[in-house]
Amino acid sequence: MQDAMDSLLPEERELAMKVFGEEMQVSEFAKSKNESRTTVSSRKQRVLEKLRLFFEDRGFDVHK
């Protein structure tokens, strides 16, 4: 999992740690960054896709 997190950009890693790891609401994270919820939600989806591809490339069976 650490390799997967290391594959992300620093801002992507922060989003993943807060929203996925700490279960912070997207709206709360967006507010803390002074960004719109929809922007952060889109970024979250891109991060999920990057992580999915990371694991697929390493032979893991990842379901959407």
Protein Blocks (a to p, Z undefined) as FASTA:
>chain_A
ZZmmmmpcfklmmmmmmmmmnopafklmmmmnopafklmmmmmmmmmmmmmmmmmmnopa
cdZZ
